[in-house]
């Protein structure tokens, strides 16, 4: 018996679990299902539904002598409470005997089920949860065959109550377990739903405006043990048993949440198999059993009928459909002659295999390939990245987290959520940014700086930790620096808010210097995480792609021919038109006919992530594999196949036969990926809590992970690389006069992969800039007024939103919301007509 | 028969007792001053333990023992006065607060001293808004006169008392629901353990005591545990304010020694059943206890915490409701069930759904809605289904009039089943 272990018997089975384990969990570990509705292993027990009633026998103790009387067999005499007790609220005790399947316990639970069903509408035949409903299953398993309740006496409530745009409540199906309310309060940190009234009238309401205003709302539909909460996306969309499932990885941000895609052939889509819903797939080291609403709802782009389906070749000035053979030949012909003048641009949503093949193809003719981003530091994160045992879920008292120059709640919600939970467990959170964000809410130390001062701030924190003081800020941030230096484990998140390529590179270097200076570099649970704009930017860096140091414009200016995959530089920046027009030849692979693709000579239709295999490397440095969920759309092919086939025609190696073979090539040439195989990526081990069992236990309908937990890469320093951090060049704020335009991300942007989701229409970032009331007053601008913005010789007009959350002197521009701005810039603002105060 | 000395309802003997000067003239706050200046908190706890004072809110738990459960060395601590008096037929705390407020407030201060708390809250039921306002004025007066505030009587003991008004929910009389409500949350009971003594208001060690319990403290501290023990019975010392109502000639509050038989209260003090009717049943603790058949044995039963369980009920908050032979016990059960169904907070399944179901069964019987045979047995089965499965006592209490009614007055229920009326 190890220290702190408690031994007891559950239904005759001896069980040994750590002290403090609840009986319900101890039983689960022993393979005994105690049914629950309200209990959820990730939330505090409440004992509300009373479904987990069991008999508990405790060794009797003589009140006077304190001795435990023994029976004739020499075993302690057990005392059983007259009442049944809730297994979900009772921690185990030494020598206890728990009866789950006793006559008394079975009878008690049967009565609880009968009670629950008295008010439940029993509309299973039309309920979305039917087929995967804990109430349905537990009724079959534990309830009476027939209710004694007269149906006419049933209490009826509204069956369609939209709590917001995304979640719909059926009030009479609700069994008042409060899982949703508790999830929003305890886990999501958005207490925007609650209970109203009492007794049988007790009902769920939302009290936010707009309703159910939370990026995590979809999770409540997973953990709802009945069909009370449904998503507007899936509601009445299909029966669960009609759905096919495939494992996937979310393509929207660098967290890399594990997904299960549920698909079905759909009449509306001409009989094609499409995604019906996106569900979380358990990976306790990544997303646990949660996903954000963007991951859940912004999937429609993949099934969009406007996607490219056949290769296009420019003939007589027009893009016309062609065969793959014709298109590949034309593309090879056009690119071959460019030689060193070939410039490739790839987007960070591509898989490792795609990016590896893309780079190799470009380099086969002597060209260059870059990653389509303005954020630097991917080589630093490779060296100083999160160690191989890194898991935000393990951070707690004594550990520290630094978050700098990023709004995690908008950019990577699940990281935000897990950091919040770590902070609540006791980890010291230090948040440094030029403005307040929702990460501040649970920070122990908030460090505010002016845009342009991020690098100095981090160096100041490093100085405050006892390194050579290179900054005057050191004193001010002493407490925060001290929290970082004394941390057991230190995880640093850095973003690129207010920074260009050079600035974000310097920030990464400063963060690395901090990790080195505090002795955390190379620790297996510490390290640096880039909050990248795209899901696989880290993978792109690892595959040898970097952002163009002088920007896309300069980069393309030197090009003879262009080769662009999964990027739309012209759509992002219309001023690139002249350099793109000037190209001799342009090849694009894409999902949609983007602004850039419209100018191409050859356009290849690429498969979306739901049709193909591939691997992505998360910001934490975990390589994860996704699987085909539906047949390819039209003649679309995977990007790696397109790039490699093109490469073969340009004198490169033959295309690999599969994505898996592509990974084998990566493993043999990229040291950090040595040993990574598709088989290794598919390995799983048992995770706690156990989910996905037949009893639909407390994991809701989140799917068990049987398709792979991925491979967590070690950082180079951890693998024996040098722990010398390059000392960053401090960067000056953008020069010039006027307000500083700062591009920031909102979760629901207007990018190509989000726009097709009509569901998110009302919550999408609007075409506007945000500025401080002080600046707005000086410009005679009213909230909602029109503002004219002049920068870099460009003039745009949009709406102005006035908010004190914006620092004085800055104007926030929402990325991918219509105003194209990739890096901070000085601008002159003035009220456009209709914008002045009356 | 002469009433015993009033310990709690002293205003009945002394005019203007709700005025501070009157209260002071009769030795008011002497107990507090003496205690604070010459005794230690553990001394006070020992005296209260020795007095045998038991909680008057209903459970009858020994008060001093409850205080000794406070988690040691964790501060701040709070004292919370349960003035949510909402049991049907209970109106004793109201009279104390209305007419003898300073004795309560002195008791609160003594309790706070014993508990090493410097903040106390009086949680009044929502309908007590006038009382709450009056208490607030009394507290302000005490502050002005130096009986509340910082460094009282030149010691390190400081105390502030605040009055909080509930929103009108019976469940908030349950101590953990009261604490939730006091914290500004939905009034619903918490899981126990942890008990308030370990984690109470705002997660801190908290004493929650009933108004009447605390009003006992000044006389106990002034006159000693032995004196207190000389009143009442061995296991239930002291007096109790019995709220007498129902079919009696003189309903009202009667302060009598614990252990006084029902007969004495109902007939000697209450004047018996009017109209020459016979006494049929007694609800000894409002709606929250089994209904007693008013046999000679029951009428001779001493009203104390240990004797009532022997005849199949509980003393609870001692709100004695007398029922004469004109009353249908089925009707009583319908009334109490309607009350509990209305007051069920909804947090746990058996209470939320069970009270709803019981009410519908009773209403069907009452209205004569056609139903299958055996509805009374079903009602009993539903009640037994609730029993022992609830999160807090409300659900457990809700079945008592029904189960005891069917067991002890079966004919009253059977009549409805037979006639459909």
Interface residues (C-beta under 8 A of the other chain):
Chain A: X45 X46 X47 X48 X49 X50 X51 X53 X82 X83 X84 X89 X108 X111 X112 X114 X115 X116 X118 X119 X148 X149 X150 X153 X155 X175 X176 X194 X195 X197 X198 X199 X200 X201 X202
Chain B: X169 X171 X186 X188 X191 X341 X342 X343 X344 X345 X346 X347 X348 X349 X350 X352 X353 X354 X355 X356 X357 X360 X364 X371 X378 X381 X382 X385 X386 X388 X389 X390 X391
